[in-house]
Amino acid sequence: MATSADDDRPGGLIIFLNGTSSSGKSSIAGELLTILDEPYFHLPVDTFHAMRARREFPADRLPHILEQLRGARTAGR
């Protein structure tokens, strides 16, 4: 697994599959899960959107929100 040059936390890889409806994105993702060595997860965009808050927040709050998520991830180790 890759590591960040700035610190010793493990890095990662995100693979985005883009295409129209019924173009085979989910089929390709399923095949990738069977052939890639590292543990990967398939997260369809509809599932991702279902997990997020329904209300909008100002763009300048994004760094603070991401830092809170990072802290929650670290606390769960």
VMD Tcl script that draws the C-alpha trace (Angstrom):
set ca {
  {0.00 0.00 0.00}
  {1.27 3.48 -0.79}
  {2.27 5.90 1.95}
  {2.05 9.64 1.96}
  {5.31 11.56 1.64}
  {4.10 14.00 4.33}
  {3.54 11.48 7.14}
  {3.55 7.80 7.95}
  {-0.18 7.14 7.49}
  {-1.03 4.58 4.83}
  {-2.20 5.98 1.53}
  {-4.54 4.37 -0.92}
  {-5.88 4.23 -4.41}
  {-9.31 5.27 -5.64}
  {-10.50 4.03 -9.02}
  {-13.34 5.98 -10.61}
  {-15.39 4.32 -13.32}
  {-17.37 6.78 -15.38}
  {-19.98 5.98 -17.98}
  {-23.61 6.15 -18.93}
  {-26.31 4.01 -17.38}
  {-25.98 0.32 -18.31}
  {-22.49 0.83 -19.77}
  {-20.92 -1.90 -17.62}
  {-19.39 0.08 -14.73}
  {-20.70 -2.31 -12.05}
  {-19.65 -5.35 -14.06}
  {-16.14 -3.95 -14.45}
  {-15.99 -3.08 -10.74}
  {-17.04 -6.63 -9.87}
  {-14.32 -8.08 -12.07}
  {-11.70 -5.74 -10.62}
  {-12.61 -6.94 -7.12}
  {-11.79 -10.50 -8.17}
  {-8.42 -9.76 -9.81}
  {-6.84 -6.98 -7.73}
  {-4.49 -8.05 -4.93}
  {-5.13 -5.27 -2.41}
  {-8.45 -5.13 -0.57}
  {-10.79 -2.87 -2.54}
  {-14.43 -1.89 -2.11}
  {-17.07 -1.16 -4.73}
  {-19.13 1.88 -3.75}
  {-21.75 2.77 -6.36}
  {-22.42 6.50 -6.63}
  {-26.08 6.04 -5.61}
  {-24.95 4.38 -2.39}
  {-22.44 7.15 -1.76}
  {-25.10 9.84 -2.20}
  {-27.47 7.96 0.12}
  {-24.86 8.20 2.92}
  {-24.35 11.95 2.81}
  {-26.28 14.70 4.57}
  {-29.30 16.03 2.76}
  {-28.63 19.65 3.64}
  {-25.98 21.76 1.98}
  {-23.08 23.31 3.87}
  {-20.83 26.23 2.92}
  {-17.74 25.27 0.93}
  {-15.46 26.96 3.47}
  {-16.59 24.39 6.09}
  {-15.31 21.44 4.04}
  {-11.77 21.43 5.53}
  {-13.24 21.36 9.06}
  {-15.67 18.56 8.18}
  {-12.91 16.48 6.59}
  {-10.71 16.98 9.64}
  {-13.54 15.76 11.88}
  {-13.90 12.65 9.73}
  {-10.15 12.03 9.88}
  {-10.26 12.32 13.68}
  {-13.17 9.88 13.84}
  {-11.27 7.41 11.66}
  {-8.17 7.68 13.85}
  {-10.20 7.23 17.04}
  {-11.72 4.03 15.69}
  {-8.37 2.23 15.33}
}
mol new
graphics top color blue
foreach p $ca { graphics top sphere $p radius 0.5 }
foreach p [lrange $ca 0 end-1] q [lrange $ca 1 end] { graphics top cylinder $p $q radius 0.2 }
display resetview
